[in-house]
Amino acid sequence: MIHLAKPWIGEDEQRAVAAVLESGQLVQGPLVERFEQSVAALVGRTHAIAVSSGTAALQLALRALQVGPGDEVLCPALSWPSPAHAIRVAGAKVRFVDVDQDEWNSTAEALREARNGNTRAAIVIDQFGNPARAEQIREALGALPIIEDAACALGSRFASGPCGSLGKISCLSFHPRKILTTGEGGMCLTDDDDLAEKLRMLRNHGQLRGEFVVAAGNFRMTDIAAALGLAQLQRLDEMVARRREIAALYRDAWGGEIDLQRTPDGSESNYQTFGVVLPQGHDRDTVREKMRERGVEAGLLSFAIHKLGSFAGSEASLPIAEHLAARGIALPLYPQMRNNEVEAVVRCLRGVLHE
Ligand SMILES: Cc1ncc(COP(=O)(O)O)c(C=O)c1O
């Protein structure tokens, strides 16, 4: 079976994790801070706050920005549900925004149009590692706080700098499906000293300088996870470069035959997910099932979040997100994948579509 994704765990990772286990300092040791500093330097941000997942990063970002009941937050309609769920968990209203047909991210115009008097923040996603149009979005939203959901986008670049540099707070995920993994894990990035202090307080039971100042949970990252992340970080460039090579092979193989995600000129994707939109007349689940029978695991591309049970009753109509969710599949792509496996995936999908 050619799997959809596979974390690249080598001897360095095993040694790093074993060293933490031997040290006995499994949490609140020195490695979390070292990992934070390394990621902050890589993305060019002043502060990095490591947390227990990408979802936790989004929840803490909204809380740090004091988003709550009565507020609305803009959110792309095509995604894993975490950003929209985080808005709900904060007690605020999700204002879904459709995505662009070609780039699969929400555009500056769509965000500007969806904004109203209650809008307190916008979540902007670099979907599947494809950079959003950062410069245009920044200009369109002015002073409105942006939470950049760069869960999938470590190693991707806007024309103006690394993904993870757009948000007042930018959020990363280190889930094993992502570019770099810590098992479960996430991070908030910011240049704002006060927000950084708040985020550190909120991830740690609401403690500030030894006092419990607000009621909050435990969203800390373990030193085991940070050790894994630090070891992975050594290979980030290699991992992203190989992902780009594989994506180029897929792109060449499909030509204009199938709709693919387009990256804005001047930007670079890390290809966290390689999606294809099936042509009319092909049922997504049947195609995935037939591919599985032939030894290739293809994933669901994503979700039209407003159509999920957690948003039952939503009347929103967001046709591009709905189309991509209904017809999109994700093809296997991970750095250790060999060229002959990429060719096998192409043959397999082509065979299923043409039979
Ligand atoms: C765009 C996006 N945001 C947030 C998350 C949540 O990350 P995590 O699984 O680390 O909670 C994901 C995970 O798939 C995601 O794709």
The ligand as an SDF file (V2000), in Angstrom:
LIG
                    3D

 16 16  0  0  0  0  0  0  0  0999 V2000
   -5.7540   24.2320    8.5540 C   0  0  0  0  0  0  0  0  0  0  0  0
   -5.6360   23.4800    9.8500 C   0  0  0  0  0  0  0  0  0  0  0  0
   -5.7460   24.1360   11.0120 N   0  0  0  0  0  0  0  0  0  0  0  0
   -5.6330   23.5130   12.1940 C   0  0  0  0  0  0  0  0  0  0  0  0
   -5.4190   22.1510   12.2740 C   0  0  0  0  0  0  0  0  0  0  0  0
   -5.3420   21.5010   13.6060 C   0  0  0  0  0  0  0  0  0  0  0  0
   -4.0890   21.0180   13.9650 O   0  0  0  0  0  0  0  0  0  0  0  0
   -3.9310   19.8920   15.0540 P   0  0  0  0  0  0  0  0  0  0  0  0
   -4.2960   18.5930   14.4320 O   0  0  0  0  0  0  0  0  0  0  0  0
   -2.4810   19.9580   15.4540 O   0  0  0  0  0  0  0  0  0  0  0  0
   -4.8210   20.2120   16.2060 O   0  0  0  0  0  0  0  0  0  0  0  0
   -5.3080   21.4230   11.0920 C   0  0  0  0  0  0  0  0  0  0  0  0
   -5.0840   19.9790   11.1560 C   0  0  0  0  0  0  0  0  0  0  0  0
   -5.2930   19.2360   10.2340 O   0  0  0  0  0  0  0  0  0  0  0  0
   -5.4180   22.0900    9.8470 C   0  0  0  0  0  0  0  0  0  0  0  0
   -5.3210   21.4440    8.6860 O   0  0  0  0  0  0  0  0  0  0  0  0
  1  2  1  0
  2  3  1  0
  2 15  2  0
  3  4  2  0
  4  5  1  0
  5  6  1  0
  5 12  2  0
  6  7  1  0
  7  8  1  0
  8  9  2  0
  8 10  1  0
  8 11  1  0
 12 13  1  0
 12 15  1  0
 13 14  2  0
 15 16  1  0
M  END
$$$$
